[in-house]
Amino acid sequence: MMHPGHNRLLLTCIATAMKNVEYLGFTFSKRLIDVLQTLSVDEFLGMYHPLVDDLKSLVGANVVFRPMYPASSGAQRGGCG
């Protein structure tokens, strides 16, 4: 269960994460998005990376994860990832 924080995460971070998990066949609910918006980047990434690992496990180890926006590109520009 996610609990609201006291920050304001950029919607582009959430949209990027949603696009990446859509590749695995999942999406975020409105309720989850509302909570994610209150997290810091570090809190968000602490949730996001294990989530992707869990979703990859659910769909099978034979699935190659190809994020639309790789983490390295966002990190280089000071964004999420």
C-alpha positions in Angstrom: 0.0 0.0 0.0 1.3 3.4 -0.9 0.9 6.3 1.5 0.8 10.0 0.5 4.0 12.0 0.9 4.6 15.7 1.2 6.2 16.5 -2.1 5.1 17.1 -5.7 6.4 14.7 -8.2 6.5 15.8 -11.9 3.7 14.3 -14.0 6.3 13.5 -16.6 8.0 11.1 -14.2 4.6 9.3 -13.6 3.8 9.3 -17.3 7.1 7.8 -18.2 6.7 5.1 -15.6 3.2 4.4 -16.8 4.4 4.0 -20.4 7.1 1.6 -19.3 4.8 -0.6 -17.3 2.2 -0.5 -20.1 4.8 -2.4 -22.2 4.4 -5.2 -19.6 0.6 -5.1 -19.8 -0.2 -3.0 -16.7 -1.1 0.6 -15.9 -1.6 2.8 -12.9 -5.0 3.6 -11.3 -6.1 7.1 -10.7 -5.9 6.5 -7.0 -2.2 5.4 -7.3 -1.4 8.4 -9.5 -2.8 10.7 -6.9 -0.5 9.2 -4.3 2.5 9.0 -6.6 2.2 12.8 -7.2 2.9 13.4 -3.5 6.2 11.5 -3.5 9.8 12.7 -3.8 11.8 11.4 -6.8 13.8 9.1 -4.4 10.6 7.8 -2.9 9.1 7.2 -6.3 12.2 5.4 -7.7 12.3 3.3 -4.5 8.8 2.1 -5.5 9.2 2.0 -9.2 12.2 -0.2 -9.7 11.0 -3.0 -7.5 7.6 -2.7 -9.1 9.0 -3.2 -12.6 11.0 -6.2 -11.3 7.8 -7.7 -9.8 5.8 -7.1 -13.0 8.5 -8.6 -15.1 8.4 -11.7 -12.9 4.6 -11.9 -13.2 4.6 -11.9 -17.0 7.5 -14.4 -17.3 11.2 -14.3 -17.4 11.2 -14.7 -21.2 9.9 -11.1 -21.7 12.6 -8.6 -22.6 11.9 -5.3 -20.9 12.4 -2.4 -23.3 11.5 0.8 -21.6 10.3 3.6 -23.9 12.3 6.0 -21.9 15.4 4.3 -20.4 16.4 5.4 -16.9 19.8 6.6 -18.1 18.4 9.3 -20.4 16.3 10.8 -17.6 19.1 10.7 -15.1 21.4 12.5 -17.4 19.0 15.4 -17.7 18.3 15.5 -13.9 14.9 13.9 -14.3 13.5 10.6 -13.0 15.3 7.3 -13.4 
